[in-house]
Amino acid sequence: MEERPLITEREVRGRAIGQSFERGEDYLEGGYVENLVLRGQVLTAEVVGSQYEPYLVEVHFSGNTIAKAICTCPYDRGGDCKHIVAVLLAYIRDRESLAERPLLATLLADLDAEHLRAM
């Protein structure tokens, strides 16, 4: 398995305005981050919000740098939204025990063409 990206809370704080960071901490502490999974250099999670469906967060790393972070919420005030902050903080605080899943390409690499067609 790949080395897990190493980021800090200071970096996360620098990516968000103050209120988003504080609300993200609240969401993390409230248990709103679910299904946190790392696949290669992509971190995904669901964050329960004010809508019926949870918001989906996807963070792409490039080594130990956050290359891109996206969320399905409508936030547009600059910096990362509270959902992204909550996911990044969950990752930082639980990095060693985080569920890590192989990439789909890795799973499929061992299957022959006949098995792939049967899928």
SULNOR-V345864 format. One record per residue. N is the residue number from 1. RES is the residue in one small letter. PHI is phi in whole degrees, -180 to 180 (NA if undefined). OMEGA is omega in degrees with one decimal (999 if undefined). NEAR is the number of other ideal C-beta (glycine too) atoms within 10 Angstrom. Layout:
N&RES&PHI&OMEGA&NEAR ; N&RES&PHI&OMEGA&NEAR
This chain:
1&m&NA&-179.4&8 ; 2&e&-70&172.0&11 ; 3&e&-65&179.8&8 ; 4&r&-75&178.8&16 ; 5&p&-56&-179.7&20 ; 6&l&-113&177.3&12 ; 7&i&-126&-177.0&20 ; 8&t&-119&176.1&11 ; 9&e&-63&178.0&14 ; 10&r&-62&177.1&8 ; 11&e&-63&-179.7&14 ; 12&v&-63&178.8&24 ; 13&r&-60&-179.7&20 ; 14&g&-71&-179.6&11 ; 15&r&-89&-174.5&17 ; 16&a&-127&172.1&22 ; 17&i&-74&-174.3&16 ; 18&g&-51&-176.9&9 ; 19&q&-65&178.7&11 ; 20&s&-65&178.9&23 ; 21&f&-64&-179.4&22 ; 22&e&-62&179.3&14 ; 23&r&-66&176.5&17 ; 24&g&-62&175.3&27 ; 25&e&-61&178.2&17 ; 26&d&-60&-179.8&13 ; 27&y&-64&178.4&22 ; 28&l&-64&-178.6&21 ; 29&e&-65&178.2&11 ; 30&g&-81&178.1&10 ; 31&g&80&-176.7&9 ; 32&y&-84&179.7&21 ; 33&v&-89&-177.6&24 ; 34&e&-131&173.5&12 ; 35&n&53&178.8&11 ; 36&l&-76&-175.9&18 ; 37&v&-139&174.9&13 ; 38&l&-110&175.9&21 ; 39&r&-123&-176.5&15 ; 40&g&62&-179.1&16 ; 41&q&-107&-179.8&16 ; 42&v&-124&178.0&15 ; 43&l&-104&178.0&24 ; 44&t&-128&177.0&15 ; 45&a&-164&171.6&25 ; 46&e&-114&178.2&19 ; 47&v&-128&178.6&27 ; 48&v&-69&-179.3&17 ; 49&g&-131&-177.0&18 ; 50&s&-82&-180.0&6 ; 51&q&-93&179.0&10 ; 52&y&-63&179.0&6 ; 53&e&-88&176.6&9 ; 54&p&-68&175.0&18 ; 55&y&-79&179.2&24 ; 56&l&-101&-179.7&16 ; 57&v&-120&177.9&26 ; 58&e&-135&-179.9&15 ; 59&v&-120&178.2&23 ; 60&h&-104&177.6&15 ; 61&f&-102&169.1&21 ; 62&s&-128&-171.5&10 ; 63&g&67&178.4&9 ; 64&n&-100&-179.4&12 ; 65&t&-117&174.2&11 ; 66&i&-81&-178.5&18 ; 67&a&-83&-177.2&12 ; 68&k&-160&175.4&10 ; 69&a&-136&-178.5&22 ; 70&i&-130&179.4&13 ; 71&c&-140&-179.6&22 ; 72&t&-83&178.4&17 ; 73&c&-76&-177.3&18 ; 74&p&-85&-176.8&8 ; 75&y&-55&179.2&15 ; 76&d&-148&-176.9&6 ; 77&r&-98&179.8&9 ; 78&g&98&-178.4&9 ; 79&g&74&-179.6&17 ; 80&d&-78&176.9&26 ; 81&c&-76&-179.0&27 ; 82&k&-63&-179.6&26 ; 83&h&-70&176.5&28 ; 84&i&-64&178.1&27 ; 85&v&-58&-179.2&30 ; 86&a&-60&-180.0&32 ; 87&v&-67&179.3&32 ; 88&l&-64&177.8&29 ; 89&l&-66&176.9&21 ; 90&a&-61&178.3&23 ; 91&y&-63&-178.4&21 ; 92&i&-62&-173.8&17 ; 93&r&-78&-177.5&12 ; 94&d&-131&-172.7&13 ; 95&r&-57&-174.8&13 ; 96&e&-73&-178.2&6 ; 97&s&-104&-179.0&7 ; 98&l&-64&175.5&15 ; 99&a&-64&177.3&10 ; 100&e&-120&-178.1&12 ; 101&r&-117&177.2&13 ; 102&p&-70&175.3&12 ; 103&l&-66&179.6&13 ; 104&l&-56&179.8&10 ; 105&a&-60&178.2&8 ; 106&t&-67&179.1&12 ; 107&l&-64&-176.6&10 ; 108&l&-80&-175.3&12 ; 109&a&-60&-177.5&9 ; 110&d&-85&-178.7&7 ; 111&l&-92&176.7&12 ; 112&d&-84&-175.3&7 ; 113&a&-58&-179.1&7 ; 114&e&-63&178.1&7 ; 115&h&-65&179.6&10 ; 116&l&-65&177.9&9 ; 117&r&-65&-179.0&8 ; 118&a&-69&-179.0&7 ; 119&m&-77&999&6
